Amino acid sequence: MRAVVGRAVQEASWARVSWARTWVESGHRRSSRTGQVQELVGLRGVVAYEGMSSLAMALLTLGAELGVGKDIAFGCGGIRLFRATAG
């Protein structure tokens, strides 16, 4: 499994960004347990890639299904995938 994931990461690095619309978004949350305020900062937007291998796409799909990403427990870090169609 480790070798497959390593190969997928390597293949993903070969993809190129064809266009992107991104922005930085921030917010705060207060811990109900400690009362401390935590700043949540992240990148939002849409990024289109070219040359993404099927193995790299499978890794992204797995990440989207598992709900990986920074601060995902607070509603951040989600990944949504869309396949472009020519037309």
NORLINSUL-V763949 format. One record per residue. N is the residue number from 1. PHI is phi in degrees with one decimal (NA if undefined). PSI is psi in radians with two decimals (* if undefined). NEAR is the number of other ideal C-beta (glycine too) atoms within 10 Angstrom. Layout:
# NORLINSUL-V763949
{{N:PHI:PSI:NEAR} {N:PHI:PSI:NEAR}}
This chain:
# NORLINSUL-V763949
{{1:NA:-0.76:5} {2:-58.4:-0.71:6} {3:-66.1:-0.66:7} {4:-67.1:-0.79:11} {5:-63.8:-0.74:12} {6:-59.6:-0.73:10} {7:-65.6:-0.71:14} {8:-63.7:-0.73:19} {9:-63.7:-0.74:12} {10:-62.5:-0.80:12} {11:-66.0:-0.60:18} {12:-64.1:-0.57:17} {13:-68.3:-0.29:8} {14:-82.4:-0.27:10} {15:-69.0:2.69:15} {16:-117.3:2.52:9} {17:-78.5:2.12:9} {18:-89.8:-0.57:11} {19:-165.5:2.80:9} {20:-153.6:2.51:11} {21:-127.9:1.81:9} {22:-132.2:2.79:10} {23:-153.0:2.77:7} {24:-93.0:2.30:9} {25:-125.2:2.53:12} {26:-138.6:2.80:8} {27:-163.7:3.13:13} {28:-131.5:2.72:9} {29:-139.6:2.60:14} {30:-109.7:2.25:10} {31:-68.6:2.21:9} {32:-73.4:-0.35:6} {33:-84.7:-0.84:6} {34:-103.8:-0.33:8} {35:82.0:-0.05:7} {36:-73.7:2.61:8} {37:-96.6:2.30:9} {38:-114.3:2.30:12} {39:-87.9:2.33:8} {40:-112.9:2.09:15} {41:-130.5:2.39:12} {42:-162.9:3.02:13} {43:-95.8:2.31:11} {44:-124.4:2.72:10} {45:140.8:-2.81:10} {46:-127.3:2.34:10} {47:-128.9:2.27:11} {48:-107.1:2.25:13} {49:-111.3:2.63:16} {50:-118.8:2.58:10} {51:77.0:0.43:11} {52:-80.1:2.12:17} {53:-71.1:2.80:15} {54:-65.5:-0.57:8} {55:-68.4:-0.74:15} {56:-65.2:-0.67:20} {57:-65.0:-0.65:17} {58:-63.5:-0.65:13} {59:-65.7:-0.74:18} {60:-64.1:-0.70:17} {61:-62.8:-0.73:12} {62:-61.5:-0.76:13} {63:-61.6:-0.69:15} {64:-66.4:-0.73:14} {65:-69.3:-0.66:10} {66:-79.2:-0.31:10} {67:76.0:0.89:11} {68:-91.5:2.71:13} {69:143.9:2.78:14} {70:-65.1:2.31:12} {71:57.3:0.56:15} {72:-60.8:-0.53:13} {73:-65.4:-0.33:9} {74:-104.1:0.27:11} {75:87.9:0.23:10} {76:-113.1:2.94:16} {77:81.2:0.16:15} {78:-73.2:2.68:12} {79:-121.9:2.26:15} {80:-122.9:2.35:6} {81:-113.1:2.43:10} {82:-133.2:2.38:7} {83:-95.7:2.18:6} {84:-71.5:2.60:9} {85:-123.1:2.46:5} {86:-75.7:2.49:3} {87:168.9:*:3}}
